[in-house]
Amino acid sequence: MNPTLTQMHDHRSIRAYTGEVVPKSELQAAFEAAQCAATSANVQVYSAIHVTDPDLLAKLVVISGGQEKVAQCGTFLVICGDMRRHHLLAQSADCACKENLESFLLCTVDASLFAQNLALAAESLGWGTCFIGGIRNDLAAVGAVLNLPQGVYPFFGLCIGRAAEEPWKRPRLPQQAVLFENEYPSDESLLELMSSYDDDMAGYYEKRGATGRRWIGQMEQFFTTPRRTGDRSFYESQGASLE
Ligand SMILES: Cc1cc2nc3c(=O)[nH]c(=O)nc-3n(C[C@H](O)[C@H](O)[C@H](O)COP(=O)(O)O)c2cc1C
């Protein structure tokens, strides 16, 4: 393996931190690398808000369902899709900036590629990371806490900091379950591959002291009811169109 592959294989989400803040120079270096991510037609429809105010962080902990690592990790960012700059350009040129589902997808894809690059860059500098989808528990509250203008869509948070734990690496699905050649595989083969992965995950849980826990059981429950049903109305209230 080359150093990049080794770094990628080393990834695990960190949920306990020493509180050490990432020095400005390192954060800047990570940002510069993250911005090198590919972006649809070079539109760059994303931004990151570095939250440093302890009062705002405390509010984001509550919004995220009591995830203390949001305030304790040292460096916390909110990753957003961002059409704001494009709206400003359109206003200056006196032309329209029409959002639709496609522009919203550009925001989600661009923001995610940027964020993954940022996490990887931070990890390569020796820091631990954890994404925080928990901020979507109450997007309206996030919008109010961060005073987000129209056209800005918070998607998830990112903790960066010095790890205070060494978690086991979480296994992933076998490659045949996610990488296909020429045609999509049969349902039977997918079910079989997921069953073998379920055994891998049972072993992982056992090492973590959660004997009896399994992946399939959790996944069967995961989408039984629609999750975070307020997302659409918040994003639309911020100016997004999902048509
Ligand atoms: C968009 C996104 C949101 C996530 N949100 C949370 C979260 O709110 N809290 C948390 O502890 N982990 C969160 N995670 C981390 C995942 O649980 C984790 O990546 C997954 O279980 C795989 O484990 P690993 O990253 O250690 O390999 C999130 C990951 C992603 C990609």
The ligand as an ORCA input file, in Angstrom:
! r2SCAN-3c Opt
* xyz 0 1
  C     -22.753     12.259      7.215
  C     -22.372     11.482      8.450
  C     -22.977     11.778      9.655
  C     -22.584     11.120     10.831
  N     -23.135     11.493     12.007
  C     -22.660     10.987     13.168
  C     -23.132     11.488     14.420
  O     -23.998     12.364     14.491
  N     -22.558     10.990     15.546
  C     -21.585     10.036     15.515
  O     -21.106      9.637     16.590
  N     -21.137      9.527     14.345
  C     -21.638      9.988     13.171
  N     -21.150      9.533     11.964
  C     -20.094      8.505     11.934
  C     -20.627      7.157     11.452
  O     -21.415      6.573     12.468
  C     -19.416      6.272     11.095
  O     -18.701      6.864     10.029
  C     -19.823      4.859     10.693
  O     -20.455      4.181     11.744
  C     -18.592      4.037     10.258
  O     -17.622      4.004     11.288
  P     -16.138      4.547     11.066
  O     -16.231      5.951     10.530
  O     -15.477      4.489     12.404
  O     -15.477      3.631     10.085
  C     -21.571     10.126     10.771
  C     -20.996      9.809      9.538
  C     -21.388     10.465      8.398
  C     -20.730     10.111      7.075
*
